[in-house]
C-alpha cells in the first residue's frame, strides 16, 4: 500500500516499467515509487510469491517470476511488459546479491560465479533485452543499480566489488551506444540500505556499526534510493546519460 507521505504525481503517466529484484528491499521501493508516479509496472523477482505480493498491492502491475542470471528470463520479462501493457519505457535493473565476506585468496570459484552471474551478467542480460525493445520504438530510460563499491573498494568482498565496478562500466558503455537512439542509461550507487535482507544479516549492533561508517551516521532507506531512480526514469532528467548518482550520505565524498 502506498505510504501517504510518499510524494506522488503523474510524471510517469503512460509509461511502462520493468523492475528486476522487485519483490523486496530497494526493488520493491522502486516498483512502488514508479507506480506512485503513474507508471504501469512489471515486478520481476526470482521469488515469484514475493513478486506477486508486491504486484498485487500496486495498481496496473503484474508479477513475473524469473532469475536475471538467465538471459531467456530477461527477454521473457520484456515480452511480458509489452504483451500486458503495450510497450516498455523504463528498465530498473535492481536485482543483486552480496555474496560471502571472505578474503580474495580464500574466495571460492563457485561463490565468485554466483555473484557475478546475478550482479553483472544479470544487468547485462536485462539491459540488452530492454534496449532491443526500446531502440527503434519509443526510446526510454534504463537505470542500473550500482553501489558505492562501484567507485571504491572493500576488503573480503571481491566478487561484489568487481561486479559493481562492472555495472558502472557497462552503464557508461551502453549509454554511449544508445545516445542517439532516444534511450538514456544511468546508474545509482547506494551505500548500505536498511532492507529486510540487511536486517536478517546484521543484528542491531551490526547495523549501528555500518551506520557509523557514514558521515550522516545512519543507513539509507529504500525510498531514498527509489526517489533518485524515479527522477532518472522521468523526462526531468532528459539530458542525463551515462551518469553515476551516489545515494550514499557522503560516504564517497571522503
C-alpha positions as a Markdown table, in Angstrom:
| # | Residue | x | y | z |
|---|---|---|---|---|
| 1 | Unk | 0.0 | 0.0 | 0.0 |
| 2 | Unk | 1.3 | 3.5 | -0.8 |
| 3 | Unk | 2.6 | 5.4 | 2.1 |
| 4 | Unk | 0.5 | 8.6 | 2.4 |
| 5 | Unk | 3.7 | 10.6 | 3.0 |
| 6 | Unk | 5.3 | 9.3 | -0.3 |
| 7 | Unk | 5.4 | 12.0 | -3.0 |
| 8 | Unk | 3.0 | 11.1 | -5.8 |
| 9 | Unk | 2.5 | 12.7 | -9.2 |
| 10 | Unk | 1.8 | 11.7 | -12.8 |
| 11 | Unk | 5.2 | 12.4 | -14.3 |
| 12 | Unk | 5.4 | 8.8 | -15.5 |
| 13 | Unk | 1.8 | 8.5 | -16.6 |
| 14 | Unk | 1.5 | 6.4 | -19.8 |
| 15 | Unk | 4.9 | 4.8 | -19.1 |
| 16 | Unk | 5.6 | 1.1 | -18.6 |
| 17 | Unk | 8.4 | -0.1 | -16.3 |
| 18 | Unk | 10.2 | -3.3 | -15.6 |
| 19 | Unk | 11.8 | -3.7 | -12.2 |
| 20 | Unk | 14.1 | -6.6 | -11.5 |
| 21 | Unk | 14.5 | -7.7 | -7.9 |
| 22 | Unk | 11.2 | -6.0 | -7.3 |
| 23 | Unk | 10.0 | -8.5 | -4.7 |
| 24 | Unk | 11.7 | -6.8 | -1.7 |
| 25 | Unk | 14.1 | -4.2 | -0.5 |
| 26 | Unk | 15.2 | -1.5 | -2.9 |
| 27 | Unk | 13.5 | -3.2 | -5.8 |
| 28 | Unk | 10.2 | -3.2 | -4.1 |
| 29 | Unk | 10.6 | 0.5 | -3.1 |
| 30 | Unk | 11.4 | 1.3 | -6.8 |
| 31 | Unk | 8.4 | -0.6 | -8.1 |
| 32 | Unk | 6.1 | 1.2 | -5.7 |
| 33 | Unk | 7.6 | 4.7 | -6.4 |
| 34 | Unk | 7.3 | 4.3 | -10.2 |
| 35 | Unk | 3.7 | 3.2 | -9.7 |
| 36 | Unk | 3.1 | 6.2 | -7.5 |
| 37 | Unk | 4.4 | 8.4 | -10.3 |
| 38 | Unk | 1.9 | 6.9 | -12.7 |
| 39 | Unk | 3.8 | 4.0 | -14.4 |
| 40 | Unk | 2.5 | 0.5 | -15.1 |
| 41 | Unk | 4.9 | -1.9 | -13.6 |
| 42 | Unk | 6.1 | -5.4 | -14.2 |
| 43 | Unk | 7.6 | -6.7 | -10.9 |
| 44 | Unk | 10.3 | -9.3 | -11.7 |
| 45 | Unk | 11.8 | -11.4 | -9.0 |
| 46 | Unk | 13.2 | -15.0 | -8.7 |
| 47 | Unk | 10.9 | -15.3 | -5.7 |
| 48 | Unk | 7.6 | -15.5 | -7.6 |
| 49 | Unk | 5.5 | -15.2 | -4.4 |
| 50 | Unk | 7.3 | -12.0 | -3.3 |
| 51 | Unk | 6.8 | -10.5 | -6.8 |
| 52 | Unk | 3.1 | -11.4 | -6.7 |
| 53 | Unk | 2.7 | -9.8 | -3.3 |
| 54 | Unk | 4.2 | -6.5 | -4.4 |
| 55 | Unk | 2.4 | -6.5 | -7.7 |
| 56 | Unk | -0.9 | -7.3 | -6.0 |
| 57 | Unk | -0.6 | -4.1 | -4.0 |
| 58 | Unk | 0.2 | -1.8 | -6.9 |
| 59 | Unk | -2.3 | -0.5 | -9.4 |
| 60 | Unk | -1.6 | -1.6 | -13.0 |
| 61 | Unk | 1.1 | -4.1 | -12.1 |
| 62 | Unk | 1.8 | -7.7 | -12.9 |
| 63 | Unk | 4.3 | -10.1 | -11.4 |
| 64 | Unk | 6.9 | -12.1 | -13.4 |
| 65 | Unk | 8.9 | -14.9 | -11.7 |
| 66 | Unk | 12.3 | -15.1 | -13.2 |
| 67 | Unk | 16.0 | -15.2 | -12.5 |
| 68 | Unk | 18.1 | -12.4 | -14.1 |
| 69 | Unk | 21.0 | -14.7 | -14.4 |
| 70 | Unk | 19.0 | -16.5 | -17.1 |
| 71 | Unk | 19.1 | -14.4 | -20.4 |
| 72 | Unk | 15.9 | -16.1 | -21.6 |
| 73 | Unk | 14.1 | -14.9 | -18.4 |
| 74 | Unk | 15.1 | -11.3 | -19.1 |
| 75 | Unk | 13.8 | -11.5 | -22.7 |
| 76 | Unk | 10.5 | -13.0 | -21.5 |
| 77 | Unk | 10.1 | -10.3 | -18.9 |
| 78 | Unk | 10.3 | -7.6 | -21.6 |
| 79 | Unk | 7.9 | -9.6 | -23.7 |
| 80 | Unk | 5.5 | -9.7 | -20.7 |
| 81 | Unk | 5.7 | -5.9 | -20.3 |
| 82 | Unk | 4.9 | -5.4 | -24.0 |
| 83 | Unk | 2.1 | -8.0 | -24.1 |
| 84 | Unk | 0.5 | -6.8 | -20.9 |
| 85 | Unk | 0.8 | -3.0 | -21.3 |
| 86 | Unk | 1.8 | -2.5 | -25.0 |
| 87 | Unk | 5.4 | -1.1 | -24.6 |
| 88 | Unk | 8.4 | -0.8 | -22.3 |
| 89 | Unk | 9.8 | 2.7 | -21.5 |
| 90 | Unk | 11.6 | 2.2 | -18.2 |
| 91 | Unk | 14.0 | -0.5 | -17.1 |
| 92 | Unk | 15.1 | -0.6 | -13.4 |
| 93 | Unk | 17.7 | -3.3 | -13.0 |
| 94 | Unk | 17.9 | -3.7 | -9.3 |
| 95 | Unk | 18.3 | -7.4 | -8.6 |
| 96 | Unk | 21.6 | -8.2 | -6.8 |
| 97 | Unk | 23.3 | -10.4 | -4.2 |
| 98 | Unk | 26.1 | -9.6 | -1.8 |
| 99 | Unk | 27.9 | -13.0 | -1.6 |
| 100 | Unk | 30.0 | -14.2 | 1.3 |
| 101 | Unk | 32.5 | -12.0 | 3.1 |
| 102 | Unk | 35.8 | -13.8 | 2.5 |
| 103 | Unk | 39.3 | -12.6 | 1.6 |
| 104 | Unk | 40.1 | -12.8 | -2.1 |
| 105 | Unk | 42.7 | -15.6 | -1.7 |
| 106 | Unk | 40.0 | -17.8 | 0.0 |
| 107 | Unk | 37.1 | -16.9 | -2.2 |
| 108 | Unk | 35.6 | -19.9 | -3.9 |
| 109 | Unk | 35.1 | -20.0 | -7.6 |
| 110 | Unk | 31.5 | -21.1 | -7.2 |
| 111 | Unk | 30.8 | -18.1 | -5.0 |
| 112 | Unk | 32.6 | -15.8 | -7.5 |
| 113 | Unk | 30.5 | -17.1 | -10.3 |
| 114 | Unk | 27.2 | -17.0 | -8.3 |
| 115 | Unk | 27.7 | -13.3 | -7.5 |
| 116 | Unk | 28.9 | -12.2 | -11.0 |
| 117 | Unk | 26.0 | -14.2 | -12.6 |
| 118 | Unk | 23.4 | -12.1 | -10.8 |
| 119 | Unk | 25.1 | -8.7 | -10.3 |
| 120 | Unk | 26.9 | -8.3 | -13.7 |
| 121 | Unk | 25.5 | -10.9 | -16.1 |
| 122 | Unk | 22.0 | -10.2 | -14.8 |
| 123 | Unk | 22.4 | -6.5 | -15.5 |
| 124 | Unk | 23.8 | -7.2 | -19.0 |
| 125 | Unk | 21.0 | -9.6 | -19.9 |
| 126 | Unk | 18.3 | -7.2 | -18.6 |
| 127 | Unk | 19.9 | -4.2 | -20.3 |
| 128 | Unk | 20.3 | -6.0 | -23.6 |
| 129 | Unk | 16.7 | -7.2 | -23.6 |
| 130 | Unk | 15.4 | -3.7 | -22.7 |
| 131 | Unk | 17.5 | -2.0 | -25.3 |
| 132 | Unk | 16.4 | -4.3 | -28.1 |
| 133 | Unk | 12.8 | -3.2 | -27.5 |
| 134 | Unk | 13.4 | 0.5 | -26.7 |
| 135 | Unk | 15.7 | 1.2 | -29.7 |
| 136 | Unk | 13.5 | 1.7 | -32.7 |
| 137 | Unk | 10.4 | 2.2 | -30.7 |
| 138 | Unk | 9.6 | 5.0 | -28.2 |
| 139 | Unk | 13.0 | 5.0 | -26.6 |
| 140 | Unk | 13.2 | 5.1 | -22.8 |
| 141 | Unk | 15.3 | 5.3 | -19.7 |
| 142 | Unk | 17.2 | 2.5 | -18.0 |
| 143 | Unk | 18.6 | 2.7 | -14.5 |
| 144 | Unk | 21.1 | 0.1 | -13.3 |
| 145 | Unk | 21.7 | -0.5 | -9.6 |
| 146 | Unk | 25.4 | 0.1 | -8.9 |
| 147 | Unk | 26.8 | 0.7 | -5.4 |
| 148 | Unk | 29.3 | 2.8 | -3.5 |
| 149 | Unk | 31.6 | -0.1 | -4.3 |
| 150 | Unk | 31.4 | 0.8 | -7.9 |
| 151 | Unk | 33.8 | 3.6 | -7.2 |
| 152 | Unk | 35.7 | 2.4 | -4.1 |
| 153 | Unk | 37.0 | -0.9 | -2.8 |
| 154 | Unk | 36.2 | -3.1 | 0.2 |
| 155 | Unk | 38.1 | -6.0 | 1.5 |
| 156 | Unk | 36.8 | -9.5 | 1.6 |
| 157 | Unk | 34.1 | -8.8 | -1.0 |
| 158 | Unk | 36.0 | -9.3 | -4.2 |
| 159 | Unk | 33.1 | -10.6 | -6.3 |
| 160 | Unk | 30.6 | -7.9 | -5.2 |
| 161 | Unk | 33.1 | -5.1 | -5.7 |
| 162 | Unk | 34.2 | -6.4 | -9.1 |
| 163 | Unk | 30.5 | -6.9 | -10.2 |
| 164 | Unk | 29.5 | -3.4 | -9.1 |
| 165 | Unk | 32.5 | -1.8 | -10.8 |
| 166 | Unk | 31.4 | -3.7 | -13.9 |
| 167 | Unk | 27.8 | -2.3 | -13.6 |
| 168 | Unk | 29.3 | 1.2 | -13.7 |
| 169 | Unk | 31.4 | 0.3 | -16.8 |
| 170 | Unk | 28.6 | -1.3 | -18.7 |
| 171 | Unk | 26.3 | 1.6 | -17.9 |
| 172 | Unk | 28.8 | 4.0 | -19.5 |
| 173 | Unk | 29.5 | 1.9 | -22.5 |
| 174 | Unk | 25.8 | 1.2 | -23.3 |
| 175 | Unk | 24.9 | 4.9 | -22.7 |
| 176 | Unk | 27.3 | 5.9 | -25.5 |
| 177 | Unk | 26.0 | 3.1 | -27.8 |
| 178 | Unk | 22.4 | 4.3 | -27.3 |
| 179 | Unk | 22.8 | 8.0 | -27.0 |
| 180 | Unk | 21.3 | 8.7 | -30.4 |
| 181 | Unk | 18.5 | 6.2 | -30.1 |
| 182 | Unk | 16.4 | 8.1 | -27.5 |
| 183 | Unk | 17.4 | 5.7 | -24.8 |
| 184 | Unk | 19.2 | 7.1 | -21.7 |
| 185 | Unk | 21.2 | 4.7 | -19.4 |
| 186 | Unk | 22.3 | 5.8 | -15.9 |
| 187 | Unk | 23.1 | 4.1 | -12.6 |
| 188 | Unk | 22.6 | 4.7 | -8.9 |
| 189 | Unk | 25.1 | 3.9 | -6.2 |
| 190 | Unk | 23.7 | 3.5 | -2.8 |
| 191 | Unk | 25.6 | 3.0 | 0.4 |
| 192 | Unk | 24.3 | 0.5 | 2.9 |
| 193 | Unk | 20.5 | 0.5 | 2.8 |
| 194 | Unk | 18.1 | -0.7 | 5.5 |
| 195 | Unk | 16.4 | -3.6 | 3.8 |
| 196 | Unk | 14.9 | -6.9 | 5.1 |
| 197 | Unk | 17.9 | -8.7 | 3.8 |
| 198 | Unk | 20.3 | -6.5 | 5.8 |
| 199 | Unk | 18.2 | -7.0 | 8.9 |
| 200 | Unk | 18.5 | -10.7 | 8.6 |
| 201 | Unk | 22.3 | -10.5 | 8.1 |
| 202 | Unk | 23.1 | -7.9 | 10.8 |
| 203 | Unk | 21.8 | -7.5 | 14.3 |
| 204 | Unk | 21.1 | -4.0 | 15.7 |
| 205 | Unk | 24.8 | -3.7 | 16.8 |
| 206 | Unk | 26.0 | -4.6 | 13.3 |
| 207 | Unk | 23.6 | -2.2 | 11.7 |
| 208 | Unk | 24.8 | 0.6 | 14.0 |
| 209 | Unk | 28.4 | -0.2 | 13.1 |
| 210 | Unk | 27.6 | 0.2 | 9.4 |
| 211 | Unk | 25.7 | 3.4 | 10.1 |
| 212 | Unk | 28.7 | 4.8 | 11.9 |
| 213 | Unk | 30.8 | 4.4 | 8.8 |
| 214 | Unk | 28.6 | 7.0 | 7.0 |
| 215 | Unk | 29.1 | 10.8 | 7.6 |
| 216 | Unk | 25.4 | 11.0 | 8.2 |
| 217 | Unk | 25.6 | 8.4 | 11.0 |
| 218 | Unk | 22.7 | 6.5 | 9.6 |
| 219 | Unk | 21.7 | 3.9 | 7.0 |
| 220 | Unk | 19.9 | 4.8 | 3.8 |
| 221 | Unk | 16.2 | 4.0 | 3.4 |
| 222 | Unk | 14.9 | 2.1 | 0.3 |
| 223 | Unk | 12.6 | 5.0 | -0.5 |
| 224 | Unk | 15.6 | 7.4 | -0.7 |
| 225 | Unk | 17.1 | 5.3 | -3.4 |
| 226 | Unk | 13.8 | 4.9 | -5.2 |
| 227 | Unk | 13.3 | 8.6 | -5.4 |
| 228 | Unk | 16.5 | 9.0 | -7.4 |
| 229 | Unk | 15.6 | 6.1 | -9.7 |
| 230 | Unk | 12.2 | 7.7 | -10.3 |
| 231 | Unk | 13.8 | 11.0 | -11.3 |
| 232 | Unk | 16.2 | 9.3 | -13.7 |
| 233 | Unk | 13.2 | 7.4 | -15.2 |
| 234 | Unk | 11.4 | 10.7 | -15.9 |
| 235 | Unk | 11.8 | 13.4 | -18.5 |
| 236 | Unk | 13.0 | 15.7 | -15.8 |
| 237 | Unk | 16.4 | 14.1 | -16.3 |
| 238 | Unk | 16.2 | 14.2 | -20.1 |
| 239 | Unk | 19.8 | 15.2 | -20.7 |
| 240 | Unk | 21.3 | 12.9 | -18.1 |
| 241 | Unk | 23.0 | 9.9 | -19.7 |
| 242 | Unk | 25.9 | 7.7 | -18.7 |
| 243 | Unk | 25.9 | 9.1 | -15.2 |
| 244 | Unk | 26.6 | 7.6 | -11.8 |
| 245 | Unk | 24.5 | 9.1 | -8.9 |
| 246 | Unk | 25.8 | 8.4 | -5.4 |
| 247 | Unk | 23.0 | 8.0 | -2.9 |
| 248 | Unk | 25.4 | 7.5 | 0.0 |
| 249 | Unk | 25.0 | 10.3 | 2.6 |
| 250 | Unk | 28.5 | 11.5 | 1.7 |
| 251 | Unk | 30.3 | 8.1 | 2.1 |
| 252 | Unk | 32.3 | 8.5 | -1.1 |
| 253 | Unk | 32.9 | 12.2 | -0.6 |
| 254 | Unk | 35.7 | 11.5 | 1.9 |
